[in-house]
Amino acid sequence: MQDVYDFIVTGAGSAGCAIARRLAESGQYRVLLLEAGPPDKSPWIHIPLGYAKTYVDPAVNWMFETEPQPQMQNRRLYLPRGKTLGGSSSINGMLYIRGNHADYDEWRQRGCTGWDWVSVLPYFKKAEHQARGADDFHGTGGPLHVSDQPEKGELSKAVLQACVQAGIPPNPDFNGAQQEGCGYYQTTTSNKRRWSAAKAYLTNPPPNLTIQTGAHATRIIIENGRTSGVEYRTTAGRQTSSARIEVIVSGGAYGSPQLLLLSGLGPAQHLRDMGIDVIRDMPAVGSNLHDHFSTNVSWRCSKAITLNDLQNSAFRKAMAGLRYGLFRSGPMAGNGITAGLFTRSDNRLERPDIQINLFEWSTKERTRNSVMTHPFSGFTLGPVHLRPDGRGTVRLGSPDPFAWPAVLFDYLRTDYDIQAALAGVRLARTIAAQPALKPYVAGETAPGPAIESDADLLEFVRRTGVSNQHPTSSCAMGTGPNSVVDPRLRVHGIAGLRVADASIMPVVVGGNTNAPTIMIGEKAAAMILEDARTTAPALAA
């Protein structure tokens, strides 16, 4: 049997949840939301510090790995991605960062009309319920709760004092008038609980919204240049549902190009190599993958105040669990990433290209199977390069829709990318050397004081650097041959098909990508409803 809906959304991640809810709450349309993973029932999803568990939990995490990375000693990099309602918003670090205002003006300059800062700000505000209240930059009454960190602690205060001593000005709101500076992060939490996109948009869904978990989209059905439905797999086997108006692909920067490729949309030769019939030759599908690059600089802490001390003590873990269970307080009520900064690797740049996060822990090993903290107290400053030159690809590793996509980045190939990464490491060291942190620093553990020259630091960066888990741009928005969707997110040359998630960003924004992806979902839903007012009557006729 084939179910018929007005809209089908594939992927219940940050954008997909927003789109499905907004389309359904209009009351005019039947909407099907397909999610390959399970419901978001795991208690670790909803406890802020629980993402340390979901980071390596295959029940709610795709746990991808890249292809060997040529500029990174041919290492395979771990790529955790959410596999549950809420997608990666259910397993991420919950930081609420929008990026720089000029990022969106750049999108407009690249031909993406309607995506400049003034045009996207209303959708950020529409989504938001800001604990600090409404102002020119923030909204209240929206579904996505945004809160201050519950307990900031002495270490984060000392780090911010050290930032100021290093010449970085304080910034009370990274999402306000300007981005540059240092300050405390806000998170997508409410009452010391994670507030994922699923919590925000799928709580008490309207009756015309059908949410199907355990439903892995395997192919978009395209007939005579128009999308007619989606094929997907459940425990009952292969299923097909028909879309009367549109299919909206929201599988993320890896999942969305993979589904398009499986459906015959992509580079023609690659599709033929995979044994897939070519519906439309689209070289940009899976190209232009853009992500932030990250490494970590860590120190032994002089005081037993870090999450290492929690992890290494059964008694402390028991007390933390008790405090959270009884009072919603203590270390489990936060995310351990309380503060950070945005700055420029070169003063000639117009926008910040470096973000440094304070992690109130340090690790000796972090793999797709485990995260092992040091046996002593430690903390980390994590420099992130926000604007790398390198562009990667997402291709099919196999025509099997359940196989991992083949992901290849292009980190550390250009001189700018190398110099920015080195500048981030050196700035982290400069901050740690300030008087405010002197009582806390007992010695550098990575890369270590012996690693000082540019050559040695670059070797360290190549050996330890990772994706910062902000993949975008693999189905880039634009008007030319290097784009997949137009500024209304319609797939070029295929009627009734859109992509709406982080993959449509022309370039990655200068900051964490969850909030911008939810904004994309809000704006996409508004455009879809507007277009449907003219399209749907014609289809019905």
Secondary structure, 3 states (H helix, E strand, C coil): CEEEEEEEEECCCHHHHHHHHHHHHCCCCCEEEECCCCCCCCHHHHCHHHHHHHCCCCCCECCEECCCEHHHCCECCEECCECCCCHHHHCCCCECCCCCHHHHHHHHHCCCCCCCHHHHHHHHHHHEEECCCCCCCCCCCCCEEEEECCCCHHHHHHHHHHHHHCCCCECCCCCCCCCCEEEECEECEECCEECCHHHHHCCCCCCCEEEECCCEEEEEEEECCEEEEEEEEECCEEEEEEEEEEEEECCHHHHHHHHHHHCCEECHHHHHHCCCCCCEECCCCCCCEECCEECCEEEEECCCCCHHHHHCCHHHHHHHHHHHHHHCCCHHHCCCCCEEEEECCCCCCCCCCEEEEEECCCEEEECCCCEEECCCCEEEEEEEECCCCCCEEEEECCCCCCCCEEEECCCCCCHHHHHHHHHHHHHHHHHHCCHHHCCCEEEEEECCCCCCCHHHHHHHHHHHCEECCCCECCCCECCCCCCCECCCCEECCCECEEECCHHHCCCCCCCCCHHHHHHHHHHHHHHHHHHHHHHHHHHHC
